[in-house]
Amino acid sequence: MKRKLLSLYLTVILSRRYRSIRRLFAELRRMVSFRDHVVSVFLQIDDPYSYLLSHYLPQLGVQYENIELRYYLCQALRHEFMPAPDMLAEYSVMECKLLAKEFGVPFLDKGEAPVVEHRRALLDFLAEEQFEKDFGETFGQALSAYWRGDPEGIVRLLGRRQPERPETHILVSQNQLLLRKLGHYNTATMHYAGEWYWGVDRLHYLTSRLDALGLNRRDEPNTELASLQQAKALSLPAAVPAAAESLPVLEMFYSFRSPYSYLALTRTFEIADAFGLKLEVRPVLPMVMRGMSVPKQKLLYIIKDASREAQRLGVPFGRFSDPVGPGAERCIAAFYYAQSQNRQRDFLLAAGNAIWHEAIDVAEDEGMQEVAGRSGLFWPELAAALEQDEWRSTVEENRQAMTEAGVWGVPSFRIGELALWGQDRDWLLARKIEDMCHAGDGIMI
């Protein structure tokens, strides 16, 4: 009953009507208080995603009128909000290096590593500058020097080095409290009138909202922002490249409780088919069933973000029944039975649609039987497979393989030495597979 009530609540707040009403009241409150359109930006000096985002933020002021960008020197919330901080630190640098190359943004071009020895000095400097009028520009310069590996640029920016300021920690903590009060936990984030936008990946949602408010001061699109969107467009070959025949298996680490995994399914199949790759889906247990916590605040953001991503992708989404616990375990057992019948693709799509669009409870036989029928599976045999637990050792092997690849969340993808995390990395995955075909990287000899 608790899960059903939660699903009903989330269904309501994810509806387009509810979102439209929230936006309307937010704009009414802004107008009666005679305020500009305030976009709060939370950036972290040693977060490469903050650096990539900072490269594009000045374009908002160029393109839109009556908006105020408020920059906050911050740190992402840790502990339960960041289950694998060491892995994240390593992965984020690797991924942002790939992203920066695709976007044409300088990244570690003046040094092989960020200038971590200047981190504390930069924090103190930025804390002192936060209330200056040009703080956004200064913050961008600091991020650029740090993530380009430019110690000389930092020295020029800092001037005469100041002693450490104990109040820096207080300021950062205050900004963290504001971050959490507004409803988020991560940096490289933007908040406008009740809604959150993370990094360059969600910047287009903010600009679309500003466009809808009639704030675009120019008839032509902004070149920088448009090029960002063009770089992230998914492009697939019209015919299977001959070189792709020798590429390794494409692996997808998948969780039935992850809405992002569900959203990634169709496009992952399309990528595998376009390149003629064998796709191996490797289920893992949900994070909370692997000893990792997912706080309610984080879960709420994920669901809201997944909802708008589903609309962008044209994937049915909105009414769901949380499969955590027995539901997730039954889905994994059913998946391996479906695989034995060469029906794994049918089952994945049917189960995902049932869980995330129709609120079918796969923890119950009635719900699973419905999914079986849509997948072309014989229910008596599937029901017997649900009683088996041989899949547990395989799922543990999947978890270990995912960790060895340097990722810990889903959906994640691995082909050869390349590992990527996130359903919104489909375009980058396709781009790197294409590069492998052209350069011979990853070709199995």
C-alpha positions in Angstrom: 0.0 0.0 0.0 2.9 2.4 0.9 4.5 1.8 -2.5 1.2 2.3 -4.3 0.5 5.6 -2.5 4.1 6.8 -3.4 3.6 5.8 -7.0 0.3 7.7 -7.1 1.9 10.8 -5.6 4.8 10.8 -8.0 2.4 10.2 -10.9 0.6 13.4 -10.0 3.7 15.6 -9.5 5.2 14.4 -12.8 2.1 15.3 -14.9 2.4 18.1 -17.4 -0.6 19.9 -15.8 1.0 19.9 -12.4 4.3 21.2 -13.8 2.4 23.9 -15.8 0.6 25.0 -12.6 3.8 25.1 -10.6 5.5 27.2 -13.3 2.6 29.6 -13.5 2.6 30.2 -9.7 6.3 30.6 -9.7 6.1 33.4 -12.4 3.3 35.1 -10.5 5.3 35.2 -7.3 8.2 36.6 -9.2 6.1 39.3 -10.9 4.4 40.5 -7.7 7.8 40.9 -6.0 9.2 42.8 -9.0 12.2 40.5 -9.3 14.3 39.5 -12.3 14.4 35.9 -13.5 17.0 34.5 -11.1 19.1 31.5 -12.1 21.1 30.1 -9.1 24.2 28.3 -10.2 26.1 26.0 -7.9 29.7 25.3 -9.0 32.6 23.4 -7.4 36.2 24.2 -8.2 37.4 20.6 -8.4 34.4 19.3 -10.3 35.1 19.0 -14.1 31.4 19.1 -14.9 31.2 22.6 -13.2 34.0 23.7 -15.5 32.2 22.4 -18.7 29.0 24.2 -17.6 30.8 27.4 -16.8 32.1 27.6 -20.4 28.5 28.1 -21.6 26.9 30.1 -18.8 28.0 33.6 -20.1 26.0 32.9 -23.3 22.8 33.0 -21.2 23.4 36.6 -20.4 24.1 37.3 -24.1 21.0 35.5 -25.4 18.4 36.3 -22.7 17.2 39.6 -21.1 16.1 40.3 -17.5 17.9 37.3 -16.1 20.3 37.3 -13.2 22.9 34.6 -12.8 23.8 34.1 -9.1 26.9 32.0 -8.6 27.6 30.0 -5.5 30.9 28.5 -4.5 29.8 25.1 -3.3 30.7 21.4 -2.7 28.5 18.5 -3.7 26.8 16.7 -0.7 28.7 13.5 0.2 28.0 10.5 2.3 24.7 9.0 1.3 24.4 11.3 -1.7 27.8 10.1 -3.1 28.2 6.4 -2.6 31.5 6.0 -4.5 33.4 9.3 -4.3 36.8 8.0 -5.2 35.4 6.2 -8.3 33.5 9.3 -9.2 36.6 11.5 -9.0 38.5 9.3 -11.4 35.6 8.6 -13.8 34.5 12.3 -14.0 37.9 13.4 -15.3 38.0 10.7 -17.9 34.5 11.4 -19.1 34.8 15.2 -19.1 38.0 14.9 -21.2 36.0 13.0 -23.8 33.1 15.5 -23.6 35.4 18.5 -23.8 37.0 17.1 -27.0 33.5 16.6 -28.6 32.4 20.1 -27.6 35.7 21.9 -28.5 36.3 23.1 -25.0 40.0 23.2 -23.8 40.6 20.6 -21.1 44.0 19.8 -19.5 45.6 21.3 -22.6 48.3 23.1 -20.5 49.0 20.3 -18.1 48.4 16.6 -17.6 46.4 17.1 -14.4 44.4 19.8 -12.7 46.5 22.0 -10.4 45.3 20.5 -7.2 48.1 22.2 -5.2 46.3 25.5 -5.8 42.8 24.3 -4.8 42.8 25.8 -1.3 44.1 29.1 -2.5 41.5 29.2 -5.2 38.7 28.4 -2.7 39.9 31.3 -0.4 40.1 33.6 -3.3 36.7 32.8 -4.7 35.1 33.0 -1.2 36.5 36.5 -0.9 35.2 37.4 -4.3 31.7 35.8 -4.1 29.8 39.1 -3.5 31.6 41.1 -6.2 29.6 42.1 -9.2 31.8 40.2 -11.7 32.0 37.0 -9.6 30.6 34.8 -12.3 33.4 35.9 -14.7 36.0 35.4 -12.0 34.7 31.9 -11.1 34.8 30.9 -14.8 38.4 32.1 -15.0 39.4 30.1 -11.9 37.7 26.9 -13.2 39.3 27.3 -16.6 42.8 27.7 -15.1 42.3 24.7 -12.7 40.9 22.3 -15.4 43.3 23.4 -18.1 46.2 22.6 -15.8 47.4 26.2 -16.0 49.4 27.1 -12.8 50.7 30.3 -14.4 47.1 31.4 -15.1 46.2 30.7 -11.4 49.1 32.7 -10.2 48.0 35.6 -12.3 44.5 35.3 -11.1 45.4 35.1 -7.4 48.0 37.9 -7.5 49.7 38.0 -4.1 48.7 34.9 -2.2 46.6 35.5 0.8 46.7 33.5 4.0 44.1 30.8 4.5 40.7 32.2 5.4 38.8 30.1 8.0 35.5 31.7 6.9 35.8 30.0 3.5 34.5 26.8 5.0 31.6 28.6 6.6 30.6 30.2 3.2 30.8 26.9 1.4 28.7 25.2 4.1 26.1 27.9 3.9 25.9 27.4 0.1 25.5 23.7 0.7 22.6 24.3 3.0 21.0 26.5 0.3 21.6 23.8 -2.3 19.9 21.2 -0.1 17.0 23.6 0.9 16.2 24.2 -2.8 16.1 20.5 -3.3 19.4 19.2 -4.8 22.6 17.6 -3.7 25.1 18.0 -6.6 27.1 20.8 -8.1 27.3 21.9 -11.8 23.6 22.5 -11.2 21.3 25.4 -12.0 18.0 26.2 -10.3 15.3 28.3 -11.7 11.8 28.8 -10.1 11.5 25.4 -8.5 13.2 23.3 -11.2 16.8 21.9 -11.4 19.1 21.5 -14.4 22.4 19.5 -14.2 25.4 20.4 -16.3 25.6 20.9 -20.0 23.3 17.9 -20.4 20.3 19.7 -19.0 21.1 23.3 -20.1 18.8 23.0 -23.0 15.8 22.5 -20.7 16.6 25.8 -19.0 17.0 27.7 -22.3 13.7 26.2 -23.6 12.0 27.4 -20.4 13.5 30.9 -20.9 12.4 30.8 -24.5 8.8 30.0 -23.5 8.9 33.0 -21.2 9.7 35.3 -24.1 13.1 36.3 -22.7 15.1 35.5 -25.9 16.4 38.9 -27.0 17.7 37.7 -30.4 16.0 36.2 -33.5 18.8 34.0 -34.4 20.0 31.1 -32.2 23.1 31.4 -30.0 26.0 29.9 -31.9 27.7 28.4 -28.8 24.5 26.9 -27.3 23.4 25.6 -30.7 26.8 23.9 -31.3 26.5 22.2 -27.9 23.2 20.6 -28.9 24.5 19.6 -32.3 27.5 17.9 -30.7 25.1 15.8 -28.6 23.0 14.6 -31.5 22.8 10.9 -31.9 24.1 9.9 -35.4 24.1 6.3 -36.6 25.5 4.8 -39.7 23.1 4.0 -42.6 24.7 0.6 -43.1 26.7 -1.6 -40.8 30.4 -0.6 -41.1 32.6 -3.5 -42.2 35.1 -2.8 -39.4 32.5 -3.2 -36.8 32.3 -6.9 -37.4 35.5 -7.3 -35.4 34.5 -5.1 -32.4 34.0 -6.6 -29.0 30.6 -7.3 -27.4 28.7 -4.2 -26.3 27.8 -4.7 -22.6 25.0 -2.9 -20.9 24.7 -3.0 -17.1 21.0 -2.7 -16.3 18.7 -2.4 -13.3 15.0 -2.9 -13.4 14.5 -0.3 -10.7 16.4 2.4 -12.7 14.2 4.6 -14.8 17.3 5.7 -16.7 18.0 2.1 -17.6 14.5 1.8 -19.1 14.9 5.0 -21.0 18.2 3.8 -22.5 16.8 0.5 -23.8 15.5 1.4 -27.2 18.4 3.6 -28.2 20.9 1.0 -27.0 19.2 -1.6 -29.2 19.3 0.9 -32.1 23.1 1.5 -31.6 23.9 -2.2 -31.4 21.8 -2.9 -34.5 23.2 0.0 -36.5 26.8 -1.3 -35.9 25.9 -5.0 -36.1 27.2 -5.5 -32.5 26.2 -8.2 -30.2 24.6 -6.6 -27.2 24.9 -8.3 -23.8 22.6 -6.9 -21.2 24.0 -7.7 -17.7 21.4 -7.1 -14.9 22.5 -5.9 -11.5 20.5 -5.4 -8.3 19.3 -1.9 -7.5 21.7 0.3 -5.5 19.7 0.1 -2.3 19.9 -3.7 -2.6 23.7 -3.5 -3.0 24.2 -1.6 0.2 24.2 1.9 -1.3 21.7 4.5 -0.1 19.5 6.6 -2.3 18.1 9.5 -0.2 14.5 10.6 -0.9 15.8 14.0 -2.2 18.0 12.3 -4.7 15.3 9.9 -5.7 12.8 12.7 -6.3 15.2 14.6 -8.6 15.9 11.4 -10.5 12.3 10.7 -11.1 11.5 14.3 -12.2 14.5 14.3 -14.5 13.7 10.9 -16.0 10.2 12.2 -16.7 11.4 15.1 -18.9 14.0 12.9 -20.5 11.2 10.4 -21.4 9.3 13.2 -23.1 12.4 14.2 -25.0 13.0 10.7 -26.2 9.3 9.9 -26.8 9.4 7.0 -24.4 6.1 6.1 -22.5 6.6 7.1 -18.8 4.7 8.4 -15.8 2.7 5.8 -14.0 4.9 3.3 -12.3 5.2 0.7 -9.6 8.5 0.6 -7.7 9.9 -2.9 -8.2 12.5 -2.6 -5.4 12.9 -5.9 -3.5 11.0 -9.0 -4.7 9.9 -7.2 -7.9 13.5 -6.6 -9.0 14.6 -10.1 -8.1 11.7 -11.7 -10.0 12.5 -9.5 -13.0 16.1 -10.7 -13.0 15.1 -14.4 -12.7 12.6 -13.8 -15.5 15.2 -12.1 -17.7 17.5 -15.1 -17.6 14.6 -17.4 -18.5 13.7 -15.1 -21.4 17.3 -15.2 -22.5 17.2 -19.0 -22.7 14.2 -18.6 -25.0 15.9 -15.8 -27.1 13.2 -13.4 -25.9 15.4 -11.1 -23.7 14.8 -8.0 -25.8 11.0 -8.6 -25.8 11.1 -9.1 -22.0 13.2 -6.0 -21.2 10.9 -3.7 -23.2 7.7 -5.3 -21.9 8.9 -5.2 -18.3 10.2 -1.6 -18.5 6.9 -0.4 -20.0 4.9 -2.3 -17.4 6.9 -0.9 -14.5 7.4 2.7 -15.6 4.4 3.4 -17.8 1.5 1.2 -16.6 2.3 0.8 -12.9 2.0 -3.0 -13.1 3.3 -4.7 -10.0 5.9 -7.3 -11.2 6.3 -8.5 -7.6 2.8 -10.2 -8.0 2.1 -13.1 -10.2 -0.7 -11.3 -12.0 1.6 -8.5 -13.0 4.5 -10.8 -14.1 2.1 -13.0 -16.0 0.9 -10.0 -18.0 4.6 -9.2 -18.9 5.2 -12.8 -19.8 2.3 -12.7 -22.3 3.6 -9.6 -23.9 7.0 -11.1 -24.2 5.9 -14.3 -25.8 6.9 -16.4 -22.8 5.1 -19.5 -21.6 3.8 -18.6 -18.1 4.0 -22.0 -16.4 7.7 -22.3 -17.3 8.4 -18.7 -16.3 6.6 -19.2 -13.0 8.9 -22.2 -12.3 12.0 -20.1 -13.3 11.0 -17.5 -10.7 11.5 -20.0 -8.0 15.1 -20.6 -8.9 18.0 -18.5 -7.6 21.0 -19.5 -9.8 20.9 -16.0 -11.3 22.3 -14.6 -8.0 25.9 -15.7 -8.7 25.7 -14.3 -12.3 24.3 -11.0 -11.0 27.2 -10.7 -8.6 29.6 -11.4 -11.4 27.9 -8.6 -13.3 28.3 -6.2 -10.4 32.0 -7.0 -10.1 32.5 -6.5 -13.9 30.8 -3.2 -13.7 33.0 -2.1 -10.8 36.1 -3.2 -12.6 35.1 -1.1 -15.6 35.2 1.9 -13.2 31.5 2.6 -12.9 29.0 1.7 -10.2 25.6 3.1 -11.4 23.3 2.2 -14.2 22.8 2.2 -17.1 26.5 1.8 -17.9 28.0 0.6 -21.1 31.3 -1.1 -21.9 32.9 -2.0 -25.2 36.5 -3.0 -25.1 38.4 -0.5 -22.9 35.7 2.1 -23.0 33.1 2.5 -20.2 30.4 5.1 -20.2 27.7 5.8 -17.6 24.3 7.3 -18.2 21.4 7.0 -20.7 22.2 10.5 -22.0 25.6 9.2 -23.2 24.1 7.3 -26.2 25.4 9.9 -28.6 28.9 9.6 -27.2 28.8 5.8 -27.2 27.9 5.8 -30.9 30.6 8.4 -31.6 33.3 6.3 -29.9 32.2 3.1 -31.6 32.4 4.9 -34.9 35.9 6.1 -34.0 36.9 2.5 -33.2 35.8 1.4 -36.6 37.8 4.2 -38.4 40.9 3.9 -36.3 40.9 0.2 -35.6 40.8 0.8 -31.8 39.1 -2.0 -30.0 39.2 -4.3 -33.1 39.7 -7.9 -32.0 42.7 -9.5 -33.7 
